[in-house]
Amino acid sequence: MNAIRKVLGILWILIGVSAGIYLIYFQAVPLWLNGGNDLVPAIIYTFILAPIITLGMSIFGYYALQGDYSTKNGEKL
């Protein structure tokens, strides 16, 4: 079970990084290039959503790699 948690931890980190890249490259950059009224969503994607999603999923994966989810009430399972 711990091996599955570690593999899924790596998967969560990869999903988090790829989600950040997707938000910035495929969503925000075209909006930055259009300008005008499209700047507000571009700013939200770039400076709010991408960091929150990337860091949140990556930290979750890091904790899974470290084995922090293999405990119950501070005791190792």
Secondary structure, 3 states (H helix, E strand, C coil): CHHHHHHHHHHHHHHHHHHHHHHHHHHHHHHHHHCHHHHHHHHHHHHHHHHHHHHHHHHHHHHHHHCHHHEECCEEC
